[in-house]
Amino acid sequence: MSEKIKVIDEELIHTQLEAGWSKSKEEVLAVVAKAKEGRGIEPEEAAALLQTEDPELIEEIFQEARRVKLKIYGKRLVLFAPLYLSNDCVNNCQYCGFRRDNPLISRKRLTPEEIREQVKELENLGHKRLLLECGESPLSDIAFVEEAIATVYATKNGTGEIRRVNVNIAATTIDHYRRLKAAKIGTYQLFQETYHRATYEALHDGPKRDYERQILAHDRAQEAGLDDIGLGVLFGLYDYKFEVMGLLYHARHLEKRFGVGPHTISVPRWRPAAGVDFEPPYLVSDESFKKLVAILRLAVPYTGMIISTRESVEMRTEAFSLGISQTSAGSRTSPGAYGQNGGGQGMAQSEQFQIADHRPPDEVIRSICELGYLPSFCTACYRRGRTGKEFMDMAKPGDIQGLCAPNAILTFKEYLLDYAPPETRRAGEKSLRCHIGELPAGSLREETERRLHRIENGTRDLYF
């Protein structure tokens, strides 16, 4: 398969980026006007936006990104948390705290009982969806991951339960992806790290050094029936403009080959970690980061966009308005780090990377409310079978928002009743009243209000 399929044409990307420099103001505005339709733009059109340095044009890009995000996903922001199962790894990626030769890291692999305890801690914070992560290692084989998924789904804590488990593990085989599908995962997420082949091969040592294995992993996942997949790069390893183009061509490749583009795109910037002596050669400024987020939103409007706690409070706040639709909260990036024992000695030496937003989930949620957004713990699409093409058929015209808003309202009500401290509950109830009022008058709003009353009376897990 690797000889027959070419996802990235580096020469074409460089050519289109070079051509982007020569685009006139009128041509750039024409691309922005096309993006207003919410149907996406072509990579060569994105190249013109990426090369734009005019502050007025960049503000136009920002404004349209805000409008497109509201058109497709509305005001809701889906919350999740990562759960690291193991930091043992056979790879020696230069930028990663889990790298094989890191002399400082304390290696740990969670037992089933430790996984249960970590899940309970996360459920006590109100989380309903997790992203499972681990290094590539014989100690973290597919059987270990399957057992971990089953353990997560089976762990209940009062009204707490995890309703969707997404997975970020190393590129693997079609058979293993079939096993992940059978384990009922939500999204399979894997980052290319960098689409620039020479940079990729220079930064990786171990099985992950195989560029084709990595870039065609999503093809194998699709062939195995996993139709919700997530893309991403680690911004800072190579020129961010090339990386954005790589993401767009990767999304286009999946759309053309399988009829389904990526369910999510993540936009992490490199962060330091203990024992990692690495200086990213292409640091992305805050202004460039905001621009790339906005351009991705315009280019692939149907795709959920994820920001993590790698980013500061201030940057996350700005990015929410430019196209982000999913965000982690209260994250820890080492195995066993949640709960009272999670901050003990050695945890800082077990991290994959240092986080920048240290706020607990309730503080993040309160801030989201104050910004006018709607916190969501919704997992309805996955559980209703609205995945892959069925999801995209609703997301592309913006129809998915008709389900996102009421489902977000219902799950947020659960959170406020079961987990929110008083200050967050007050802010949340005020926010809920506003968002209920924004639902279209008629049967949908009426049914949402009926279900809210049922939740107040003790019913849980209601969704459209």
Stockholm file with secondary structure:
# STOCKHOLM 1.0

chainA/1-464         MSEKIKVIDEELIHTQLEAGWSKSKEEVLAVVAKAKEGRGIEPEEAAALLQTEDPELIEEIFQEARRVKLKIYGKRLVLFAPLYLSNDCVNNCQYCGFRRDNPLISRKRLTPEEIREQVKELENLGHKRLLLECGESPLSDIAFVEEAIATVYATKNGTGEIRRVNVNIAATTIDHYRRLKAAKIGTYQLFQETYHRATYEALHDGPKRDYERQILAHDRAQEAGLDDIGLGVLFGLYDYKFEVMGLLYHARHLEKRFGVGPHTISVPRWRPAAGVDFEPPYLVSDESFKKLVAILRLAVPYTGMIISTRESVEMRTEAFSLGISQTSAGSRTSPGAYGQNGGGQGMAQSEQFQIADHRPPDEVIRSICELGYLPSFCTACYRRGRTGKEFMDMAKPGDIQGLCAPNAILTFKEYLLDYAPPETRRAGEKSLRCHIGELPAGSLREETERRLHRIENGTRDLYF
#=GR chainA/1-464 SS CTTTCCCCCHHHHHHHHHHHTTCCHHHHHHHHHHHTTSSCCCHHHHHHHHTCCCHHHHHHHHHHHHHHHHHHHTTEEEEEEEEEEECCCSCCCTTCTTCTTCSSCCCCBCCHHHHHHHHHHHHHTTCCEEEEEECSCGGGCHHHHHHHHHHHHHCCBTTBCCCEEEEECCCCCHHHHHHHHHTTCSCEECCCBCSCHHHHHHHCCSGGGCHHHHHTHHHHHHHTTCCCEEEEBCBTSSCHHHHHHHHHHHHHHHHHHHSCCCSEEECCBCCCCTTCCCCCTTCCCHHHHHHHHHHHHHHSTTSEEEECTTSCHHHHHHHHTTTCCEEECSCCCSTTCSSGGGGSTTSGGGCSSCCSCCCCHHHHHHHHHHTTCEEECCCHHHHHTCCHHHHHHHHTTTTTHHHHHHHHHHHHHHHHHHTCCHHHHHHHHHHHHHHHHTSCTTHHHHHHHHHHHHHHTTCCCCCC
#=GC SS_cons         CTTTCCCCCHHHHHHHHHHHTTCCHHHHHHHHHHHTTSSCCCHHHHHHHHTCCCHHHHHHHHHHHHHHHHHHHTTEEEEEEEEEEECCCSCCCTTCTTCTTCSSCCCCBCCHHHHHHHHHHHHHTTCCEEEEEECSCGGGCHHHHHHHHHHHHHCCBTTBCCCEEEEECCCCCHHHHHHHHHTTCSCEECCCBCSCHHHHHHHCCSGGGCHHHHHTHHHHHHHTTCCCEEEEBCBTSSCHHHHHHHHHHHHHHHHHHHSCCCSEEECCBCCCCTTCCCCCTTCCCHHHHHHHHHHHHHHSTTSEEEECTTSCHHHHHHHHTTTCCEEECSCCCSTTCSSGGGGSTTSGGGCSSCCSCCCCHHHHHHHHHHTTCEEECCCHHHHHTCCHHHHHHHHTTTTTHHHHHHHHHHHHHHHHHHTCCHHHHHHHHHHHHHHHHTSCTTHHHHHHHHHHHHHHTTCCCCCC
//
